[in-house]
């Protein structure tokens, strides 16, 4: 009878791994938010779009020397732009209002999602699937997921800033 019940209620084999990665993602989002703060999060988000555009226009043979080249070029350029962006632009979320933690968490969550999605999308799929499950890959690095993780943060900034005005 127990076998029959377990066959009716079956959990994916990689459920524990997926849940662990989801919890790690939420924790990393909070950590990024607290480390960088609300001012820097918006700058990092803009830097993600700049770096994706730069890598997208590079000649393909410049990054063919390694399967990791595109992913680590993304992280390197993102780190560089983030380090110098105080001289590039000054955009920030205002601290007025009682719902600052909600806006702060949403922004840090979406920025972390954009970073991870872009990083995993620059890796070959077979290599990314060594780190995450196919189900999680669909939510993080597939073409539709990358589109989601790059458009939703922009829309959320529009909604958050409109609400503040």
Residue, then its C-alpha position, 0 to 999 in steps of 0.5 A: x500500500x505504501x508503494x502505491x501511495x508513493x507512486x501517486x505522490x511522486x517528487x522529482x528526483x532533484x527536488x532537494x537540489x532545486x530547493x537548495x539552489x532556490x534558497x541559495x538564490x534568495x539568500x544571495x539576493x538578500x546578501x547582494x542587497x545588503x552589500x550593495x545597497x539600493x543605490x548600487x543595485x540599480x547601477x548594477x542592473x544597468x551595467x548588466x544590459x551594457x555588458x550584454x550589449x558589449x559581449x553581443x557585438x564582440x567578434x565571435x572569435x575573440x571569445x572562442x578560446x574557452x567554453x568559459x570565456x563568455x561567462x567570465x567575460x560577462x562577470x569581469x566586465x560587470x565587475x569593472x563597470x560596477x567599480x567605475x560606475x560612480x563616475x558614469x551615472x548616479x541613479x538611485x531609489x529614494x528612501x522615502x516611503x514606508x515600503x522601502x524594504x519591499x522595494x529593496x528586496x524586489x530590486x535585489x531579487x531581480x538583479x540577482x536573477x538577471x546576473x545568474x540568468x545572464x551568466x548561465x546563458x553564456x555558458x554552454x547548456x551542457x556545462x550549465x546542466x552540470x551545475x543546475x537541473x534541467x528544470x531549473x535551467x528552464x527557469x534560469x537560463x533558457x531563451x525565454x528565462x533570459x528574456x524574462x530576467x532582463x525585461x522584468x527588472x526594467x519594468x519593476x523599476x518603472x513601477x517602483x519609480x512611478x509609485x514614488x512620484 
